Amino acid sequence: MRIDVYSTTTIGFRPTLTAVGAYLAARGIVPSASVFCETVLAREQLGSTSIGAGLMVPHYMASGFTPARLVLVPIHADASWAGLDGEPIQLLLITCFDSAMPQPAFRDLLRALADPNNGARLIQTPDAELAAVAAKMMKMEDNNGLN
C-alpha cells in the first residue's frame, strides 16, 4: 500500500482527476492521465462516491494494479463542486487497486470515515501530515509508501 498526497487548486471534478492522472502517469503509476480520468469517471457513473461532509472516495480499478495506492487530494480552491449533501468537496480520497485483490486497509478507512469527526479531522489536517493521519485510520502499522 502506498499513500500519495497531491494538493490542488484545480476547480471541477474532471479537471482535478486529469491533474491527478497526469501526476500519477508522470510517475509511471497509471498508463495516462486520460485513462485514469475516464476509468474513475466510468465508476462514478455507477453511483457517486461522495460520502458527505466535503469528502469523496473515487476509485481507480485496473487489473494487475499493484501495490494498492491511496491518493489524498486536498482541494485548496476558492470554489469546489458539491457533494451529494450539497457541501463543497474539500478532500478526495482516491483508492487505486485491482478489484480482484481485497484491500482491508480501504475498508478500515471507510469504517473510520463513518464517524464524521474523523472526516472533519482529515479535512483539517495540514497536507504534510495527511498521509500519516490516513495511515492511522487504515490501521497500517508499517507503510513504506508515506511521502
C-alpha positions in Angstrom: 0.0 0.0 0.0 1.3 3.4 -0.9 -0.1 6.8 0.0 0.4 10.0 -2.0 -0.7 13.5 -1.3 -1.5 15.7 -4.2 -2.9 19.0 -3.2 -4.5 21.2 -5.9 -6.3 24.4 -6.5 -8.0 23.0 -9.6 -11.7 23.6 -9.8 -14.0 20.9 -11.0 -14.1 17.1 -10.7 -12.9 16.2 -14.2 -10.1 18.8 -14.2 -9.0 17.6 -10.8 -9.0 14.0 -12.0 -7.0 14.9 -15.1 -4.4 16.7 -12.9 -4.1 13.8 -10.5 -3.9 11.4 -13.5 -1.1 13.4 -15.0 0.8 13.3 -11.7 0.4 9.5 -11.5 1.2 9.0 -15.2 4.4 11.0 -14.9 5.5 8.6 -12.2 4.6 5.5 -14.2 1.8 4.5 -11.8 -1.1 4.7 -14.4 -0.9 4.5 -18.2 -2.0 8.0 -18.9 -4.0 10.9 -17.4 -6.9 10.2 -19.7 -7.1 6.5 -18.9 -7.1 7.4 -15.2 -9.7 10.1 -15.6 -12.0 8.0 -17.8 -11.7 4.9 -15.5 -12.6 6.9 -12.4 -15.5 8.7 -14.2 -16.9 5.4 -15.5 -17.0 4.1 -12.0 -18.6 7.3 -10.8 -21.4 6.9 -13.4 -22.5 3.8 -11.4 -23.1 5.9 -8.3 -21.5 8.9 -6.7 -18.7 8.2 -4.2 -19.5 11.4 -2.3 -19.9 10.4 1.3 -20.8 13.8 2.7 -19.2 16.5 4.8 -16.8 17.5 2.0 -15.4 14.0 1.3 -15.4 11.9 -1.8 -13.8 8.4 -2.3 -13.5 7.8 -6.0 -12.0 4.5 -7.2 -9.4 3.7 -9.9 -9.6 0.0 -10.5 -7.4 -1.8 -13.0 -6.5 -5.4 -13.4 -3.0 -6.1 -12.1 -2.7 -2.7 -10.4 -0.2 -3.2 -7.5 0.6 -2.1 -5.0 -2.7 -0.6 -4.0 -2.5 3.2 -3.5 -4.4 5.9 -1.8 -4.1 9.3 -3.3 -5.3 12.1 -1.0 -6.2 15.2 -2.8 -6.9 18.2 -0.6 -8.8 20.8 -2.7 -7.4 24.3 -1.9 -9.6 26.1 -4.4 -11.8 29.1 -3.6 -14.7 27.1 -5.0 -15.4 23.4 -5.5 -18.1 21.1 -6.8 -20.9 20.0 -4.5 -21.1 16.5 -3.0 -24.4 14.6 -2.6 -25.2 16.5 0.6 -24.6 19.9 -1.2 -21.4 20.6 0.7 -18.4 21.5 -1.4 -15.9 18.7 -1.8 -12.7 19.5 0.2 -10.9 16.2 0.1 -10.7 13.4 -2.4 -9.5 10.0 -1.1 -8.8 8.2 -4.4 -8.4 4.4 -3.9 -6.4 2.7 -6.7 -6.3 -1.1 -6.7 -7.0 -4.3 -8.6 -10.7 -5.2 -7.8 -9.7 -8.9 -7.6 -7.4 -8.1 -4.6 -9.3 -7.2 -1.4 -7.9 -4.2 0.4 -8.7 -4.4 4.2 -7.0 -1.0 4.7 -9.5 0.7 2.5 -12.3 -1.0 4.4 -10.9 0.3 7.7 -10.6 3.8 6.2 -14.3 3.8 5.2 -15.3 2.5 8.6 -13.3 5.3 10.2 -15.0 7.8 8.0 -18.4 6.7 9.1 -17.6 8.9 12.1 -18.0 12.5 10.9 -15.4 13.6 13.4 -12.7 11.6 11.5 -13.7 13.1 8.2 -13.5 16.6 9.7 -10.1 15.8 11.2 -8.8 14.7 7.9 -10.0 17.8 6.1 -8.4 20.0 8.8 -5.1 18.1 8.8 -2.2 20.0 7.1 -1.1 18.4 3.8 2.3 17.4 5.2 0.6 15.3 7.9 -2.3 13.9 5.9 -0.7 10.6 4.8 0.2 9.7 8.4 -3.3 10.5 9.7 -4.9 8.5 6.9 -2.5 5.6 7.6 -3.5 5.5 11.2 -7.2 5.4 10.2 -6.4 2.5 8.0 -4.7 0.8 10.9 -1.5 0.4 8.9 1.4 -0.3 11.3 4.0 -0.2 8.5 3.5 1.9 5.4 6.7 2.2 3.3 4.8 4.5 0.9 4.3 7.6 3.0 5.5 10.6 1.1 
